Amino acid sequence: MLLQSVLAVLSGGLVGFTLGLIGGGGSIMATPLLLYVVGLQPHMAIGTGALAVSVNAFANFAGHARAGNVRWRDAAIFAAIGVIGAAIGSFFGKSVDGQRLLFLFALLMIVVGVMMLRRGRGGGPAPSAHGTTSRLLVVGSALAVGLLAGFFGIGGGFLIVPGLLFSTGMPMLYAVGSSLLAVGAFGLTTAVSYAASGLVDWRVAAEYIGGGLAGGYLGMLLACHLAGHKATLNRIFAGLVFIVALYMLYRNAAAFHLAP
């Protein structure tokens, strides 16, 4: 019990540290850490991770809001519509076999890793024009991202930021700040759905959240000193995401009868 608590705090600290250091990507590691380090079962890891991601996202969102880095209308629309998708996605996610869900999650991790590398090179979706078309794009993007976030139990920040950039044309800083409202809302929706089915370990979640808040603060402090090396840090972490994803594919391939 004590060892599990220590591992939960350290794992949460690693996720928070990564989020504070490179501004994203850390939440994609929440479920693998809870699964392979802390030792939770697949659906319990997803539900508990979603709660931890939600709390950390809201904490970071408060800071961005105070700094004026939030486009409130777009953020509110994206979060409200996306919550519907997250509720639907989490309902179906709970009904999928744990090993199959983790295999699909690993595929998503590879996509996220590629997106991190593209962001590190300055790539990304072209911004769209404002107006009615933009609002429809926000609604469509929010629903699609919410479905994926709920299904896999992630905050979806690396999907939400491109979605906001593509659908609104807002600057990157505002997209990052605005995305955190949706990340928190999606994670909370998924966590509530999983908690209703008894699939949240509240003790581990509290330990994970505590470690995440402390790690996030330390990561933010270090980020100030390594501002010129963000692209390199992004590539290193993307490489780690790929390695973990390949390990998860290997461990769970048998769910699709792909193992030798």
C-alpha positions as CSV (number, residue, x, y, z in Angstrom):
1,M,0.0,0.0,0.0
2,L,2.8,2.4,0.9
3,L,4.8,1.5,-2.2
4,Q,1.7,2.1,-4.4
5,S,1.1,5.5,-2.8
6,V,4.7,6.5,-3.4
7,L,4.5,5.3,-7.0
8,A,1.2,7.2,-7.5
9,V,2.7,10.5,-6.2
10,L,5.9,10.1,-8.3
11,S,3.9,9.2,-11.4
12,G,1.6,12.1,-11.0
13,G,4.6,14.3,-10.4
14,L,6.2,13.1,-13.7
15,V,3.0,13.9,-15.6
16,G,2.7,17.4,-14.0
17,F,6.4,18.1,-14.5
18,T,6.1,17.3,-18.2
19,L,3.0,19.5,-18.6
20,G,4.7,22.4,-16.9
21,L,7.9,21.9,-18.8
22,I,6.7,21.5,-22.4
23,G,3.1,22.7,-22.2
24,G,1.4,19.5,-23.1
25,G,1.6,15.8,-23.8
26,G,2.0,14.7,-20.2
27,S,-1.6,13.6,-19.9
28,I,-1.2,11.0,-22.6
29,M,1.2,9.2,-20.1
30,A,-1.3,9.3,-17.2
31,T,-3.0,6.0,-18.1
32,P,0.2,4.0,-18.9
33,L,1.8,5.1,-15.6
34,L,-1.3,4.2,-13.6
35,L,-1.4,0.9,-15.4
36,Y,2.2,-0.3,-15.5
37,V,3.8,1.6,-12.5
38,V,1.0,2.1,-10.0
39,G,-0.6,-1.3,-10.9
40,L,-4.3,-0.4,-11.6
41,Q,-6.5,-2.4,-13.9
42,P,-7.1,-1.0,-17.4
43,H,-10.6,0.6,-16.9
44,M,-9.7,1.7,-13.3
45,A,-6.5,3.4,-14.7
46,I,-8.5,5.2,-17.3
47,G,-11.1,6.5,-14.9
48,T,-8.6,7.5,-12.3
49,G,-6.3,9.1,-14.8
50,A,-9.2,11.2,-16.3
51,L,-10.0,12.6,-12.9
52,A,-6.3,13.5,-12.3
53,V,-6.0,15.1,-15.7
54,S,-9.2,17.1,-15.1
55,V,-8.0,18.6,-11.8
56,N,-4.6,19.5,-13.2
57,A,-6.1,21.1,-16.3
58,F,-8.5,23.3,-14.3
59,A,-5.6,24.4,-12.1
60,N,-3.5,25.4,-15.2
61,F,-6.6,27.0,-16.8
62,A,-7.0,29.3,-13.8
63,G,-3.4,30.7,-14.4
64,H,-4.1,31.3,-18.1
65,A,-7.4,33.0,-17.3
66,R,-5.7,35.4,-14.9
67,A,-3.1,36.2,-17.6
68,G,-5.8,36.9,-20.1
69,N,-4.9,34.0,-22.4
70,V,-8.5,32.7,-22.9
71,R,-11.0,33.4,-25.7
72,W,-14.0,32.7,-23.5
73,R,-16.7,32.3,-26.1
74,D,-14.8,29.8,-28.2
75,A,-13.5,28.0,-25.1
76,A,-17.0,27.7,-23.7
77,I,-18.6,26.5,-26.9
78,F,-15.8,23.9,-27.4
79,A,-16.1,22.7,-23.9
80,A,-19.9,22.5,-23.8
81,I,-20.2,20.7,-27.1
82,G,-17.2,18.5,-26.4
83,V,-18.7,17.3,-23.1
84,I,-21.6,15.7,-25.0
85,G,-19.1,13.8,-27.1
86,A,-17.0,12.9,-24.0
87,A,-20.1,11.5,-22.3
88,I,-20.9,9.3,-25.4
89,G,-17.3,8.3,-25.8
90,S,-16.8,7.3,-22.2
91,F,-20.0,5.2,-22.3
92,F,-18.7,3.1,-25.2
93,G,-15.2,3.1,-23.8
94,K,-16.3,1.2,-20.7
95,S,-17.9,-1.5,-22.8
96,V,-14.8,-2.3,-24.7
97,D,-12.5,-5.0,-23.5
98,G,-9.6,-3.5,-21.5
99,Q,-6.8,-5.0,-23.6
100,R,-8.4,-3.8,-26.9
101,L,-8.9,-0.4,-25.4
102,L,-5.3,-0.1,-24.4
103,F,-4.2,-1.3,-27.9
104,L,-6.2,1.4,-29.5
105,F,-5.0,3.9,-26.9
106,A,-1.4,3.0,-27.9
107,L,-2.2,3.8,-31.6
108,L,-3.6,7.2,-30.4
109,M,-0.3,7.8,-28.5
110,I,1.6,7.4,-31.8
111,V,-0.6,10.0,-33.4
112,V,0.0,12.3,-30.4
113,G,3.7,11.8,-30.7
114,V,3.7,12.7,-34.4
115,M,1.7,15.8,-33.6
116,M,4.2,16.8,-30.9
117,L,7.0,16.5,-33.5
118,R,5.0,18.6,-36.0
119,R,4.5,21.3,-33.3
120,G,8.2,21.3,-32.5
121,R,8.9,22.1,-36.1
122,G,6.3,24.8,-36.1
123,G,3.9,22.8,-38.2
124,G,0.1,22.6,-37.6
125,P,-3.2,23.3,-39.2
126,A,-3.8,26.5,-41.1
127,P,-6.1,28.9,-39.3
128,S,-9.6,29.4,-40.7
129,A,-11.7,32.6,-41.1
130,H,-14.0,33.8,-38.4
131,G,-17.8,33.8,-38.8
132,T,-20.6,31.2,-39.2
133,T,-18.2,28.7,-40.9
134,S,-15.8,29.1,-38.0
135,R,-18.6,28.4,-35.4
136,L,-19.7,25.3,-37.3
137,L,-16.0,24.1,-37.4
138,V,-15.7,24.7,-33.6
139,V,-18.9,22.6,-33.0
140,G,-17.7,19.8,-35.3
141,S,-14.2,19.7,-33.9
142,A,-15.4,19.8,-30.3
143,L,-17.8,16.9,-30.8
144,A,-15.1,14.8,-32.6
145,V,-12.4,15.5,-30.0
146,G,-14.8,15.0,-27.1
147,L,-15.7,11.5,-28.4
148,L,-12.0,10.5,-28.6
149,A,-11.3,12.1,-25.2
150,G,-14.2,10.3,-23.5
151,F,-13.5,7.0,-25.2
152,F,-9.8,6.9,-24.2
153,G,-10.2,8.8,-20.9
154,I,-7.7,11.5,-21.8
155,G,-7.9,15.3,-21.6
156,G,-7.2,15.6,-25.3
157,G,-5.2,18.8,-25.2
158,F,-3.1,17.8,-28.2
159,L,-6.3,17.3,-30.2
160,I,-8.1,20.3,-28.8
161,V,-5.3,22.9,-29.6
162,P,-5.2,22.0,-33.3
163,G,-9.0,21.9,-33.3
164,L,-9.2,25.4,-32.0
165,L,-6.4,26.6,-34.3
166,F,-8.1,25.1,-37.3
167,S,-11.7,26.2,-36.5
168,T,-11.1,29.8,-35.1
169,G,-7.7,31.0,-36.3
170,M,-6.8,32.2,-32.8
171,P,-3.1,32.6,-31.9
172,M,-1.3,29.6,-30.4
173,L,-1.1,31.1,-26.9
174,Y,-4.9,31.7,-26.8
175,A,-5.5,28.2,-28.2
176,V,-3.4,26.6,-25.4
177,G,-5.1,28.7,-22.7
178,S,-8.6,28.1,-24.0
179,S,-8.0,24.4,-24.6
180,L,-7.5,23.8,-20.9
181,L,-11.2,24.5,-20.1
182,A,-12.2,21.7,-22.5
183,V,-9.4,19.4,-21.2
184,G,-10.8,19.8,-17.7
185,A,-14.4,19.4,-18.7
186,F,-13.7,16.3,-20.9
187,G,-11.7,14.7,-18.1
188,L,-14.3,15.4,-15.5
189,T,-17.1,14.1,-17.7
190,T,-15.2,10.9,-18.3
191,A,-14.3,10.6,-14.6
192,V,-17.9,11.0,-13.5
193,S,-19.0,8.3,-16.0
194,Y,-16.3,5.9,-14.8
195,A,-16.9,6.8,-11.1
196,A,-20.6,5.9,-11.5
197,S,-19.4,2.4,-12.5
198,G,-17.0,2.2,-9.6
199,L,-14.0,2.6,-11.8
200,V,-12.1,5.4,-10.0
201,D,-9.6,4.7,-7.2
202,W,-10.1,7.8,-5.1
203,R,-7.0,7.4,-2.9
204,V,-4.7,6.9,-5.8
205,A,-6.4,9.8,-7.6
206,A,-5.7,12.1,-4.7
207,E,-2.1,11.0,-4.5
208,Y,-1.7,11.4,-8.3
209,I,-3.2,14.8,-8.3
210,G,-1.0,16.0,-5.4
211,G,2.1,14.8,-7.2
212,G,0.9,16.4,-10.4
213,L,0.4,19.8,-8.9
214,A,3.9,19.8,-7.3
215,G,5.5,18.5,-10.5
216,G,3.7,21.1,-12.6
217,Y,5.1,23.9,-10.5
218,L,8.6,22.5,-10.7
219,G,8.3,22.0,-14.5
220,M,7.1,25.6,-14.9
221,L,10.1,26.9,-13.0
222,L,12.5,24.8,-15.1
223,A,10.7,25.9,-18.3
224,C,11.7,29.5,-17.6
225,H,15.3,28.5,-17.7
226,L,15.1,26.2,-20.8
227,A,12.9,28.4,-23.0
228,G,15.3,28.1,-25.9
229,H,15.3,24.3,-25.8
230,K,11.6,23.6,-26.0
231,A,11.8,22.0,-29.4
232,T,14.5,19.5,-28.2
233,L,12.5,18.7,-25.1
234,N,9.4,18.1,-27.3
235,R,11.3,15.7,-29.5
236,I,12.7,13.8,-26.5
237,F,9.3,13.4,-24.9
238,A,7.7,12.4,-28.3
239,G,10.4,9.6,-28.5
240,L,9.3,8.4,-25.0
241,V,5.7,8.4,-26.1
242,F,6.6,6.3,-29.1
243,I,8.5,3.8,-26.9
244,V,5.6,3.4,-24.4
245,A,3.1,3.1,-27.2
246,L,5.1,0.3,-28.9
247,Y,5.4,-1.5,-25.5
248,M,1.6,-1.2,-25.0
249,L,1.0,-2.5,-28.6
250,Y,3.2,-5.5,-27.8
251,R,1.5,-6.2,-24.5
252,N,-2.0,-6.0,-25.8
253,A,-1.7,-7.3,-29.4
254,A,-3.2,-10.6,-28.3
255,A,-6.6,-8.9,-27.8
256,F,-6.9,-8.6,-31.6
257,H,-5.1,-12.0,-32.2
258,L,-2.1,-10.2,-33.6
259,A,0.5,-11.7,-31.3
260,P,2.7,-14.4,-32.8
